[in-house]
């Protein structure tokens, strides 16, 4: 359904619900994303998740002098959860772990 068709469908549903004096009926295809006809394709789209650690004491001078082996101290304590985002949407909070010599994130809370 094109966006204009979606808007028209929603407006019709709103009008029908308001005219009947009842609750606006749910739009069936919006009930569960897994039921959308494009779900098999949508579910395979890659998503970039970002975990952010603040380095507030990091300066331009530090950036210009980067060298292998340097360690930068975070302003976060080791017990503080790290925000996990997709774009501008925060999904939850995580903590860092090491799994088979790789850095991993454990989800601790959902947003």
N, C-alpha and C positions, 0 to 999 in steps of 0.2 A: 504494500500500500504506500503510495507516494505521500510525502509530508503534507501536501494540501489535502489529500484524501484522508489522512489521519486527523487533521484539524477538523475537517467536515464531519467525520465519524464521531469525534469527541463532542463537537458542538451539538450534533443530533442526539447523542446519548444524554448530554446535559439537559437539552430541551425536553426530551421524553421524560426524564426523571423529575424535572421541575414541574412539568405540566401535570404529571400524575400525582404530584404532591409527595412523592416518595424519595427515597435515596437514589442518587445517580447510579445506574447500573454499572457494574464493573465491566471493563472491556476485556473480553475473554482472552485475547492474545496477550494481554499484559499480565495475566494472572501468574504465569510461570514462564520465565525466559526459555527454559528447556523445551517448551512446547512450540516456540516460534519456528516457522519453516526453515529459517536460515541458521538455526542453532548448530547443526553439525559443522558448518563453516565457522561461525562466530566463536564456538568453543575452542577452536584450534588457533585463534589469533594470538600472536605473542604479546605479552604484557611486560613492560619494564617496571620493576618495583625498586624503590629507592629507600635505603635506610640512611639516615643522616646523623652524623656526629659533628657537634660544633667544636671548632678549633678557634676560639675567640682570640687567642694570643698569637695567632698566625698572621704575619705581616707580609707586605710585598717583598721586603728584604729576604724573608724566609723562602718565599716562592722563587726568587731569583737565585738563591743559593742552594736549591735542592740537590741532595746527593744521596746515593744509595746507602741504605743502612740507617738513615736518620730516623729518629723517633719523635713524634709530635704528641704532646700531652693534650688530652681532651678536657673540656670544662665539665663533662659529665662524670659522675662517680661510676665505679664499676658495678654498682647495684642498680643504677638508673636504667630504665627501659629506653630503647631507641625507637623513635617514630618510624613507621613503615608506611610509605605512600605510593600511590600510582597517580602520576601527574600531580594535581593539586588536592587529591582526595586522600585523606589519611584513613588507612584500613585498620590500623591497630598499632601495637607496640611490640617490640622484639628484644631479644638479648642475643649477644654473639656467643657462639660456641665453635669449637674445632672438631670437625668430623673427618676422620681419615686424612689428616694433614691439610684440610681445606677449611676456610672460614665459612660458617653456616649461621643462619638466623633461626632462633626458636620463637614462634609466636606466643606471646605471653598474655595478650589481651586484644580483643577486637574493639574497634572504635564504635 
